[in-house]
Amino acid sequence: MGLNVSKVSLLADYFVICHGNSDKQVLAIAKEIVDEAYKHNIEVRRVEGKESARWVLIDLGDVIAHVFYGEEREFYNLEKLWSDAPLVNIDNMVVS
């Protein structure tokens, strides 16, 4: 899921929010995001939370990816917290 937060946040233009069902999945998703960013020459400014694998935040500048452990995603509920931001369908988006 993606949120267009450009009009409601100074942090980024978009949040990408996803989750894994185990620590291993969370870390694998985060690693793939970072690997793809590097492959496409997108600067990875910062990665936080890998130690706990409960909420990994990947700062890509205009985009911040939030990779949650399933229960953490429900608890923090960023979609509700940023409910003023329109949802963006990212299923068909591909970095070229």
Residue frames relative to the residue before (quaternion, step in Angstrom):
aa qw qx qy qz dx dy dz
M 1.0000 0.0000 0.0000 0.0000 0.00 0.00 0.00
G 0.1397 -0.7816 0.6028 0.0795 3.52 -1.11 0.68
L 0.1651 -0.7565 0.6244 0.1032 3.52 -1.20 0.61
N 0.2950 -0.7161 0.6028 0.1919 3.55 -0.96 0.87
V 0.0336 -0.8398 0.5406 -0.0368 3.59 -0.12 1.32
S 0.3304 0.7997 -0.4612 0.1967 3.59 1.27 0.14
K 0.7408 0.3968 -0.2295 0.4911 3.60 1.06 -0.64
V 0.7482 0.3837 -0.2105 0.4987 3.61 1.25 -0.20
S 0.7727 0.2547 -0.1467 0.5626 3.60 1.27 -0.05
L 0.3605 -0.7081 0.5636 0.2256 3.52 -1.17 0.63
L 0.5114 0.6921 -0.3903 0.3273 3.59 1.29 -0.24
A 0.7819 -0.1392 0.1685 0.5838 3.56 0.90 -0.96
D 0.5435 -0.5895 0.4733 0.3648 3.54 -1.32 0.02
Y 0.8075 0.1007 -0.0201 0.5808 3.56 1.08 -0.76
F 0.1794 -0.7049 0.6711 0.1434 3.51 -1.30 0.58
V 0.1409 -0.7231 0.6680 0.1055 3.53 -1.08 0.80
I 0.0724 -0.8138 0.5764 -0.0166 3.56 -0.72 1.10
C 0.1596 0.7691 -0.6035 0.1371 3.55 -0.81 1.05
H 0.1837 -0.7907 0.5712 0.1217 3.57 -1.26 0.09
G 0.2646 -0.7085 0.6286 0.1812 3.47 -1.41 0.34
N 0.4649 -0.7030 0.4737 0.2556 3.55 -1.23 0.42
S 0.7508 0.1962 -0.1731 0.6065 3.55 1.31 0.25
D 0.6622 -0.4821 0.3759 0.4333 3.56 -1.25 0.32
K 0.6424 0.5464 -0.3110 0.4382 3.54 0.99 -0.92
Q 0.6650 0.4928 -0.3039 0.4718 3.60 0.95 -0.84
V 0.6245 0.5376 -0.3403 0.4530 3.59 0.95 -0.87
L 0.6969 0.4698 -0.2755 0.4666 3.57 0.83 -0.97
A 0.6368 0.5241 -0.3283 0.4605 3.60 1.05 -0.73
I 0.6413 0.5068 -0.3214 0.4780 3.60 0.99 -0.81
A 0.6609 0.5060 -0.3055 0.4625 3.58 0.89 -0.93
K 0.6504 0.5146 -0.3162 0.4606 3.59 0.94 -0.87
E 0.6571 0.5098 -0.3148 0.4574 3.60 0.94 -0.83
I 0.6257 0.5252 -0.3409 0.4653 3.61 1.00 -0.77
V 0.6725 0.4891 -0.2889 0.4744 3.57 0.90 -0.96
D 0.6556 0.5163 -0.3137 0.4530 3.60 0.89 -0.90
E 0.6761 0.4834 -0.2920 0.4733 3.60 0.92 -0.88
A 0.6078 0.5431 -0.3541 0.4585 3.58 1.04 -0.71
Y 0.6758 0.4830 -0.2976 0.4706 3.57 0.84 -0.94
K 0.6322 0.5503 -0.3274 0.4362 3.57 0.99 -0.86
H 0.7618 0.3433 -0.1746 0.5209 3.58 1.08 -0.75
N 0.5073 -0.6976 0.3834 0.3300 3.56 1.29 0.53
I 0.3857 0.6709 -0.5186 0.3635 3.55 1.00 0.90
E 0.4308 -0.7211 0.4830 0.2475 3.55 -0.74 1.08
V 0.2148 -0.7235 0.6434 0.1284 3.54 -0.98 0.95
R 0.2527 -0.8201 0.4983 0.1234 3.55 -0.22 1.28
R 0.7958 -0.1305 0.1367 0.5754 3.55 0.95 -0.84
V 0.1019 -0.7458 0.6542 0.0736 3.53 -1.22 0.65
E 0.0331 -0.8047 0.5919 -0.0308 3.56 -0.76 1.10
G 0.7937 0.3901 -0.2521 0.3929 3.55 -1.19 0.59
K 0.4102 0.7320 -0.4705 0.2731 3.60 1.22 0.07
E 0.5887 0.6056 -0.3749 0.3822 3.59 1.08 -0.67
S 0.7686 0.3526 -0.1910 0.4985 3.58 0.90 -0.89
A 0.2184 -0.8113 0.5050 0.1977 3.60 1.20 -0.56
R 0.4619 0.6605 -0.4602 0.3724 3.59 1.08 0.68
W 0.7595 -0.0623 0.0598 0.6447 3.57 1.14 -0.74
V 0.0425 -0.7894 0.6121 -0.0206 3.56 -0.38 1.25
L 0.1406 -0.7822 0.6057 0.0387 3.52 -0.77 1.13
I 0.0826 -0.7908 0.6064 0.0051 3.56 -0.80 1.06
D 0.1908 -0.7983 0.5673 0.0675 3.56 -0.49 1.25
L 0.0429 -0.8091 0.5848 -0.0387 3.54 -0.53 1.27
G 0.6708 -0.4725 0.2937 0.4905 3.57 1.20 0.48
D 0.8384 0.0506 0.0084 0.5426 3.57 -0.31 -1.26
V 0.7356 0.3057 -0.1818 0.5766 3.57 1.28 -0.35
I 0.0805 -0.7565 0.6465 0.0573 3.55 -1.03 0.85
A 0.2028 -0.7757 0.5898 0.0969 3.55 -0.75 1.09
H 0.1398 -0.7621 0.6303 0.0487 3.53 -0.95 1.00
V 0.0325 -0.7871 0.6158 -0.0141 3.58 -0.57 1.16
F 0.1051 -0.8345 0.5409 -0.0043 3.53 -0.40 1.28
Y 0.4395 -0.5310 0.6285 0.3604 3.46 -1.44 0.19
G 0.6598 -0.5803 0.2944 0.3758 3.61 -0.85 0.95
E 0.6991 0.4694 -0.2797 0.4612 3.60 0.79 -1.01
E 0.6328 0.5296 -0.3315 0.4573 3.58 1.05 -0.72
R 0.6204 0.5414 -0.3474 0.4487 3.57 1.02 -0.75
E 0.6515 0.5037 -0.3106 0.4747 3.57 0.95 -0.84
F 0.6656 0.5247 -0.3040 0.4351 3.58 0.93 -0.92
Y 0.7548 0.3922 -0.2144 0.4801 3.59 0.76 -1.03
N 0.0777 -0.8689 0.4869 0.0437 3.57 1.23 -0.53
L 0.0285 -0.8457 0.5326 -0.0202 3.57 0.67 1.13
E 0.5801 0.5862 -0.3788 0.4200 3.57 1.09 -0.64
K 0.6854 0.4477 -0.2801 0.5013 3.60 1.01 -0.77
L 0.6298 0.5504 -0.3309 0.4370 3.58 0.97 -0.87
W 0.7672 0.2677 -0.1342 0.5672 3.58 1.02 -0.85
S 0.1591 0.8490 -0.4922 0.1079 3.59 1.06 0.73
D 0.5738 0.5780 -0.3830 0.4359 3.62 1.23 -0.27
A 0.6286 0.5360 -0.3284 0.4579 3.58 1.24 -0.37
P 0.4441 -0.6975 0.4889 0.2781 3.60 -0.85 0.91
L 0.4896 -0.6387 0.5128 0.2989 3.54 -1.16 0.70
V 0.1541 -0.7631 0.6231 0.0753 3.54 -1.15 0.71
N 0.3345 -0.7246 0.5649 0.2096 3.55 -0.85 0.97
I 0.1084 -0.8297 0.5471 0.0221 3.58 -0.47 1.21
D 0.3565 0.7749 -0.4681 0.2307 3.59 1.28 0.05
N 0.7909 0.3181 -0.1601 0.4977 3.58 0.91 -0.85
M 0.4947 0.6529 -0.4428 0.3645 3.59 1.22 0.19
V 0.0273 -0.7874 0.6151 -0.0289 3.52 -0.93 0.97
V 0.3989 -0.6784 0.5563 0.2669 3.55 -1.00 0.82
S 0.1893 -0.8020 0.5562 0.1081 3.57 -0.78 0.97
